[in-house]
Amino acid sequence: MTAATRQFLAAIRSGRIGVGIWGCGHIGASALFHLAVAGVRCFGYDVSPERVRAIAEGRFLTTEVTHPAPPAVTPDTTTAPLRIHASTDWRQMVDHRIGLHLVCVPTDRGRDPSAAALQEVLPHICAVIKEGRAGQRQADGPSFIVIESTIVPSWLDSLVLPTVRESGLTLGDDVHVGAAPRRDWFSGETHTLRTLPRIVGGTSPEATERLAAFYSLICNTVCPARDARHAALTKVVENALRYHGITFANALAVALPHYDTAHVLELASTKWNIPYYHPSLGIGGHCIPLAPRYLISEAGGPERIELVQQALDFNAGYFERLYLTRLKTLLSGHKRVGVLGLAYTPDARMEKLSPAYSVIETLKEAGCCVQLHDPYYSCQEIKALAGVEGFNFPQDLPNFDAVVLVTAHAPYLNEDIACHIAPHAVIIDNFGTWRHRTFPESVTYYEIGAG
Ligand SMILES: NC(=O)c1ccc[n+]([C@@H]2O[C@H](COP(=O)([O-])OP(=O)(O)OC[C@H]3O[C@@H](n4cnc5c(N)ncnc54)[C@H](O)[C@@H]3O)[C@@H](O)[C@H]2O)c1
């Protein structure tokens, strides 16, 4: 580590340099939380007063929604001396000696990449840096703009760097730019910001070295990328790889319904270089379903990366195909359907592009009466988000002649389900969560992909 990087790190540790977080949602709030727990002075800015109030009150979205609460990483945040200031007014950052600006704003709209929020905050960040540098000592080196949000990598050249230039800042002298994409899986304690290897890249080797030093304050393993563009591309490629793996598993499930493809894929994964992908009800979430679109945008159009477009096309009609090839027959005569799980990931309040939506829509169109339960959403929220009534779990389960288990939330794992399932009911299990349960003989149990 160079002397300059050591000095930079010392300035952060001492609080001489603070860190500004732009966008305090899942990604920004958890960055704030982990940095503050590491003793870093932080300023969180968000357009949403509700988000700012939550942060100011010590409520951090992701640590709040993980279940069970991880005691090791969730101290009593109302009493822990976290140095966090939160505001809806970004101009206040000028007075808070912010040397690193972490951009955590949304970068998608629906299923498509969108740079709108990034375009909004970048000129503000440059204004804060410019004003701050005019009034402060420069001994700690250039400020940083680090994109933690998932981006089309070429946005760095087409959007971030031009904004820096147009603001009158000089790259390398006034400001370094970097990318440090996030990989967190906000479910359980295994894949956290601290434990997941962190890819970081800057616009120069010096910038990359300082970023690696900075992120080592909160991440056990930091992997420097060749530069910021390669760091940003890594996020998109790893998600697109996963998208392809899951798509392949789902394609097998509909093409070979007379096989237990879940079993075959599990056996295949015993080969040293093959990951395990389980066929499922569909691909949900903030990241994986969008990755192909970031990649297509980076490649310059679908015709430049046809395989990715084909995977997107397959997934667009996937649930309907699964329904027609397998589920329609299973559900024949079973019209009262209880769906368990709106979130796409267990024990987190995240419903973006959840396969539960396709399940509900298709079954309603097929004339079923569908109700939904999710322990992380109220009945009013379920109605507003999914357009169906909620129900009580497990008490209401006997009312249904079909149950679709979408999400393996802890209550669904812990409860003795069998005694609540109506005789002759059909169970459709997304990932085989209840595979080893014993159900009454009249009950039909089906795990997606299992023949
Ligand atoms: N949630 C995940 O699992 C996850 C994982 C890895 C990467 N990401 C990426 O991280 C980024 C942020 O995702 P998230 O899940 O935190 O989103 P989020 O919706 O939870 O949070 C975004 C926050 O940004 C705020 N915001 C929106 N526009 C703003 C603006 N112009 N100025 C300031 N604040 C603004 C919103 O009010 C919200 O609080 C996205 O690029 C996403 O793809 C998310």
Ligand as a Chemical Component Dictionary entry (heavy atoms), coordinates in Angstrom:
data_LIG
# 
_chem_comp.id                   LIG 
_chem_comp.type                 NON-POLYMER 
_chem_comp.pdbx_formal_charge   0 
_chem_comp.three_letter_code    LIG 
# 
loop_
_chem_comp_atom.comp_id 
_chem_comp_atom.atom_id 
_chem_comp_atom.alt_atom_id 
_chem_comp_atom.type_symbol 
_chem_comp_atom.charge 
_chem_comp_atom.model_Cartn_x 
_chem_comp_atom.model_Cartn_y 
_chem_comp_atom.model_Cartn_z 
_chem_comp_atom.pdbx_ordinal 
LIG N1  N1  N 0  -31.557 -5.042 -3.864 1  
LIG C1  C1  C 0  -30.659 -5.914 -4.309 2  
LIG O1  O1  O 0  -30.743 -7.107 -4.021 3  
LIG C2  C2  C 0  -29.503 -5.437 -5.145 4  
LIG C3  C3  C 0  -28.355 -6.249 -5.211 5  
LIG C4  C4  C 0  -27.267 -5.806 -5.968 6  
LIG C5  C5  C 0  -27.352 -4.617 -6.666 7  
LIG N2  N2  N 1  -28.500 -3.859 -6.608 8  
LIG C6  C6  C 0  -28.509 -2.592 -7.360 9  
LIG O2  O2  O 0  -28.359 -1.511 -6.426 10 
LIG C7  C7  C 0  -29.056 -0.359 -6.901 11 
LIG C8  C8  C 0  -30.023 0.123  -5.855 12 
LIG O3  O3  O 0  -30.919 -0.927 -5.578 13 
LIG P1  P1  P 0  -31.765 -0.990 -4.230 14 
LIG O4  O4  O 0  -32.241 -2.399 -4.117 15 
LIG O5  O5  O -1 -31.043 -0.391 -3.107 16 
LIG O6  O6  O 0  -32.992 -0.060 -4.624 17 
LIG P2  P2  P 0  -34.075 0.535  -3.613 18 
LIG O7  O7  O 0  -35.248 0.846  -4.442 19 
LIG O8  O8  O 0  -34.211 -0.323 -2.411 20 
LIG O9  O9  O 0  -33.392 1.893  -3.124 21 
LIG C9  C9  C 0  -33.121 2.964  -3.954 22 
LIG C10 C10 C 0  -33.221 4.224  -3.108 23 
LIG O10 O10 O 0  -32.805 5.309  -3.929 24 
LIG C11 C11 C 0  -33.690 6.390  -3.679 25 
LIG N3  N3  N 0  -33.680 7.245  -4.851 26 
LIG C12 C12 C 0  -34.326 7.085  -6.019 27 
LIG N4  N4  N 0  -34.010 8.077  -6.864 28 
LIG C13 C13 C 0  -33.151 8.882  -6.201 29 
LIG C14 C14 C 0  -32.496 10.076 -6.537 30 
LIG N5  N5  N 0  -32.647 10.636 -7.732 31 
LIG N6  N6  N 0  -31.715 10.648 -5.600 32 
LIG C15 C15 C 0  -31.554 10.077 -4.377 33 
LIG N7  N7  N 0  -32.160 8.961  -4.014 34 
LIG C16 C16 C 0  -32.947 8.355  -4.921 35 
LIG C17 C17 C 0  -35.034 5.760  -3.401 36 
LIG O11 O11 O 0  -35.866 6.610  -2.661 37 
LIG C18 C18 C 0  -34.623 4.508  -2.620 38 
LIG O12 O12 O 0  -34.599 4.738  -1.231 39 
LIG C19 C19 C 0  -29.681 -0.786 -8.225 40 
LIG O13 O13 O 0  -28.790 -0.494 -9.265 41 
LIG C20 C20 C 0  -29.792 -2.303 -8.089 42 
LIG O14 O14 O 0  -29.821 -2.952 -9.330 43 
LIG C21 C21 C 0  -29.556 -4.226 -5.846 44 
# 
loop_
_chem_comp_bond.comp_id 
_chem_comp_bond.atom_id_1 
_chem_comp_bond.atom_id_2 
_chem_comp_bond.value_order 
_chem_comp_bond.pdbx_ordinal 
LIG N1  C1  SING 1  
LIG C1  O1  DOUB 2  
LIG C1  C2  SING 3  
LIG C2  C3  SING 4  
LIG C2  C21 DOUB 5  
LIG C3  C4  DOUB 6  
LIG C4  C5  SING 7  
LIG C5  N2  DOUB 8  
LIG N2  C6  SING 9  
LIG N2  C21 SING 10 
LIG C6  O2  SING 11 
LIG C6  C20 SING 12 
LIG O2  C7  SING 13 
LIG C7  C8  SING 14 
LIG C7  C19 SING 15 
LIG C8  O3  SING 16 
LIG O3  P1  SING 17 
LIG P1  O4  DOUB 18 
LIG P1  O5  SING 19 
LIG P1  O6  SING 20 
LIG O6  P2  SING 21 
LIG P2  O7  DOUB 22 
LIG P2  O8  SING 23 
LIG P2  O9  SING 24 
LIG O9  C9  SING 25 
LIG C9  C10 SING 26 
LIG C10 O10 SING 27 
LIG C10 C18 SING 28 
LIG O10 C11 SING 29 
LIG C11 N3  SING 30 
LIG C11 C17 SING 31 
LIG N3  C12 SING 32 
LIG N3  C16 SING 33 
LIG C12 N4  DOUB 34 
LIG N4  C13 SING 35 
LIG C13 C14 SING 36 
LIG C13 C16 DOUB 37 
LIG C14 N5  SING 38 
LIG C14 N6  DOUB 39 
LIG N6  C15 SING 40 
LIG C15 N7  DOUB 41 
LIG N7  C16 SING 42 
LIG C17 O11 SING 43 
LIG C17 C18 SING 44 
LIG C18 O12 SING 45 
LIG C19 O13 SING 46 
LIG C19 C20 SING 47 
LIG C20 O14 SING 48 
# 
